[in-house]
Amino acid sequence: MSALARDSIAFKSALHRQDYSSWHAQPAPLQPPPPPVSESSEPPLKKKKRSKSNVVYSQPAETSSGQNVNTQLVYVVNHLKSTGNPMRLQDLAIITSTPIDTDKVLQEKFRAHDRVVHNAKTDLYSYRHDFNVGNKAALLTEIQRQTRKGGGLSVRTLKESWKEAPQAIEELEKEGEVYVTRTLKDGQMRMVFWNEIKPDEESGGLPVEKEFLDLWHSLQVPNEVDLLKQLASEGLQVTASEASVPKGPLTKKKGKKSAPRQRQVRITNTHLKGQIDLSRDYVAPGAK
């Protein structure tokens, strides 16, 4: 038997001993069929997204009025300010959870507060705001008083004194009683002033004609170069501020040094007059 025939027989016997279980040609095991979906089954629940909150967790939350007397005092006064209505000590103690009705030290500090007003007849406590206004007429009177002094009133300050002040200011503005300045960004009211000239013929406060308003707003300020040319064509000059001359450091005048003044010596040893010449220096005898 030749070598080629022996190799062929060995190769065939190796094929018969080969394990085919790991080959991919082996059919995959049968998988169990998926369970049937019933019509009454509910859809899978989706995960709820967490709502974003503006709570800053790095700061402790305000849970109570504290244990310190001064802390409790601030807490009670702030609550009285936000309420806006007179209250009893017992009601303040219950709402603020402070011993304001039993603690004598806290009561003394509370009554001595410059923003706390006590009504002895009703035994009620109220907050003293910057302006004592509670209706539309009193608000207008306060605005008039402040405008005569040369200034207006802050709408925020008026709102702290009376919560309905912004609505009353808008009504007064529509009636032509006040002027209101607003912010450029969102148009919020900032300051309010009294309108001394009413929009009627008697006071002379008639509205400006639209033609004049359009003409006024159409005017544009020229740039610096054209402005100088127009001033020069009219024979005018630009006013300039006077330049201040910088002052140098103060120095002493140099000159001849004056001779030191000689003080006159007053002779008090009058009992030695005639015996020793005091106008001369003393020379010990024998030193010559």
C-alpha positions in Angstrom: 0.0 0.0 0.0 1.4 3.3 -1.0 1.8 6.2 1.3 -0.9 8.2 -0.4 -3.5 5.4 0.3 -2.5 5.2 3.9 -3.0 9.0 4.4 -6.4 8.8 2.8 -7.5 6.0 5.1 -6.2 7.9 8.2 -8.1 11.1 7.1 -11.4 9.2 6.7 -11.1 7.6 10.1 -10.4 11.0 11.7 -13.6 12.4 10.1 -15.7 9.6 11.7 -14.2 10.4 15.2 -14.9 14.2 14.9 -17.4 15.8 17.4 -20.0 17.9 15.6 -21.7 19.2 18.7 -19.8 22.5 18.7 -20.3 23.3 15.0 -22.6 26.1 14.0 -24.3 23.7 11.6 -25.8 21.9 14.6 -29.4 23.1 14.8 -30.1 25.5 17.7 -32.2 24.2 20.6 -35.9 25.1 20.4 -36.9 28.2 22.5 -40.2 28.3 24.3 -42.7 30.5 22.5 -43.5 33.9 24.1 -46.6 34.0 26.2 -49.7 35.3 24.4 -50.6 39.0 25.0 -54.0 39.3 26.5 -56.2 42.2 25.5 -56.8 43.2 29.1 -53.2 43.5 30.0 -52.0 47.0 30.8 -49.2 48.8 29.0 -45.8 48.8 30.7 -45.5 51.7 33.2 -43.1 54.4 32.2 -40.7 55.9 34.6 -41.8 59.3 35.9 -39.4 62.1 35.4 -38.5 64.0 38.5 -39.8 67.5 38.6 -37.2 70.1 38.9 -37.6 72.2 42.0 -35.9 75.5 43.0 -35.1 74.3 46.5 -31.5 74.9 47.4 -30.5 71.8 49.5 -27.2 73.4 50.6 -29.1 75.7 52.9 -31.0 74.5 56.0 -34.8 75.0 55.8 -36.5 77.4 58.2 -38.2 75.0 60.5 -38.9 77.1 63.6 -38.4 80.5 65.3 -35.3 79.4 67.1 -34.4 79.5 70.8 -32.6 82.8 71.0 -34.6 85.8 72.2 -33.4 88.1 69.4 -34.2 85.5 66.8 -37.7 85.0 68.1 -38.1 88.8 68.2 -37.2 89.2 64.5 -39.5 86.2 63.6 -42.5 87.8 65.4 -41.9 91.3 64.0 -41.6 89.9 60.4 -44.9 88.0 60.8 -46.6 91.1 62.2 -45.3 93.0 59.1 -46.5 90.4 56.6 -49.9 90.1 58.2 -50.8 93.8 58.1 -53.5 93.5 60.7 -53.5 94.1 64.5 -53.0 90.9 66.5 -53.0 89.8 70.1 -50.0 88.4 71.9 -51.8 85.0 72.3 -52.4 84.8 68.6 -48.8 85.7 67.8 -47.6 83.1 70.2 -49.7 80.3 68.6 -48.9 81.2 64.9 -45.2 81.9 65.4 -44.6 79.1 68.0 -42.8 81.6 70.3 -43.3 82.3 74.0 -44.2 85.9 73.3 -47.2 85.7 75.7 -45.2 84.3 78.6 -41.6 85.3 78.2 -41.2 88.7 80.0 -37.8 89.5 78.3 -39.2 88.8 74.9 -42.3 90.9 75.6 -40.2 93.9 76.7 -38.0 93.7 73.6 -41.2 93.4 71.5 -42.9 96.4 73.0 -39.8 98.5 72.8 -39.3 97.8 69.1 -39.6 101.0 67.0 -41.8 99.2 64.4 -44.3 97.8 66.9 -47.4 99.9 67.8 -49.5 98.9 70.9 -53.1 100.0 71.3 -53.7 100.1 75.0 -57.5 100.2 74.6 -57.8 97.0 72.5 -54.5 95.4 73.6 -53.6 94.8 70.0 -50.2 95.1 68.3 -49.7 96.3 64.8 -46.7 97.1 62.5 -45.7 100.7 61.9 -45.0 101.1 58.2 -43.2 104.0 56.5 -46.5 105.5 55.3 -49.8 105.2 57.0 -52.1 104.7 54.0 -55.0 102.4 53.8 -57.2 103.8 51.0 -57.0 105.6 47.7 -57.6 109.1 49.1 -54.9 108.7 51.7 -52.5 107.4 49.1 -53.0 110.4 46.9 -52.5 112.8 49.8 -49.2 111.1 50.7 -48.0 111.3 47.1 -48.9 115.0 46.9 -47.0 115.7 50.2 -43.9 113.9 49.0 -44.0 115.6 45.5 -44.2 119.0 47.1 -40.9 118.2 48.9 -39.3 117.6 45.6 -39.4 113.8 45.2 -41.6 110.9 44.5 -42.5 107.6 46.3 -41.3 104.1 45.7 -44.1 101.8 44.6 -42.5 98.9 46.5 -42.4 100.9 49.7 -46.1 101.8 49.3 -47.0 98.2 48.6 -45.4 97.2 51.9 -47.6 99.8 53.7 -50.7 98.8 51.8 -51.0 95.7 49.6 -53.6 97.2 47.3 -51.4 100.3 46.6 -50.3 99.2 43.0 -53.9 98.8 41.9 -54.8 102.2 43.3 -51.8 103.8 41.7 -52.9 102.4 38.3 -56.4 103.9 38.8 -54.9 107.3 39.7 -52.7 107.2 36.7 -55.7 106.6 34.4 -57.5 109.5 36.1 -54.5 111.8 35.4 -53.7 112.4 39.0 -50.2 110.9 39.1 -47.2 110.1 36.9 -45.6 106.7 37.1 -42.1 105.7 36.0 -41.6 102.1 34.8 -38.7 99.7 34.1 -37.6 99.3 30.5 -37.3 95.5 30.8 -40.7 94.4 32.0 -42.6 97.6 32.5 -43.0 97.3 36.3 -43.9 100.4 38.2 -41.0 102.0 40.1 -41.8 105.6 41.2 -44.9 107.6 41.4 -45.3 111.4 41.3 -48.2 113.8 41.7 -49.4 115.4 38.5 -49.9 119.0 39.4 -51.2 120.0 35.9 -54.5 118.2 35.3 -55.5 117.2 31.7 -58.2 119.8 31.3 -58.6 123.3 29.8 -58.7 125.1 33.1 -55.3 123.8 34.3 -53.8 124.0 30.8 -52.8 120.4 30.7 -54.1 119.6 27.3 -52.6 116.6 25.5 -50.0 117.4 22.8 -51.1 117.0 19.2 -49.9 113.9 17.4 -48.4 115.9 14.6 -46.0 117.7 17.0 -45.2 114.4 18.8 -44.2 112.7 15.5 -42.1 115.7 14.5 -40.4 115.7 17.9 -39.6 112.0 17.8 -38.3 112.3 14.2 -35.5 114.6 15.2 -32.2 112.9 15.5 -29.1 114.2 17.3 -26.2 114.4 14.7 -22.9 112.6 15.4 -20.0 114.5 16.8 -18.4 115.4 13.5 -21.5 116.8 11.9 -22.4 118.6 15.1 -19.1 120.5 15.1 -19.7 121.5 11.5 -23.2 122.7 12.2 -22.0 124.7 15.2 -19.2 126.3 13.1 -21.6 127.2 10.3 -23.8 129.1 12.8 -20.7 130.8 14.3 -20.9 128.8 17.6 -18.2 127.0 19.5 -18.2 124.0 21.7 -18.0 124.8 25.3 -15.2 123.1 27.1 -14.7 122.7 30.8 -11.8 124.6 32.3 -8.8 122.3 32.8 -7.7 122.3 36.3 -3.9 122.9 36.8 -2.4 120.2 39.0 -0.8 121.5 42.1 2.7 120.3 42.8 4.0 119.3 46.1 4.7 122.1 48.6 8.5 122.8 48.9 10.3 125.1 51.2 11.9 128.1 49.8 15.7 127.8 49.5 17.6 130.8 50.9 20.2 131.9 53.3 20.0 130.4 56.7 19.3 132.9 59.4 21.6 133.1 62.4 20.2 131.5 65.6 18.7 134.0 68.0 20.6 134.5 71.2 18.6 134.4 74.3 19.3 137.1 76.9 20.6 135.7 80.2 19.0 137.1 83.2 21.5 137.5 86.1 19.9 136.5 89.4 23.0 136.3 91.6 22.9 140.0 92.6 24.5 139.3 96.0 27.9 138.6 94.2 27.8 142.0 92.4 31.1 143.8 92.8 33.0 140.7 93.9 32.9 138.5 90.7 32.5 139.6 87.2 29.6 137.4 86.1 29.7 138.4 82.5 33.0 136.5 82.0 33.7 132.8 82.1 35.0 131.4 85.3 38.7 130.7 85.3 40.2 128.8 88.2 43.1 130.4 90.0 46.5 129.2 88.8 45.2 127.9 85.5 46.7 130.9 83.6 
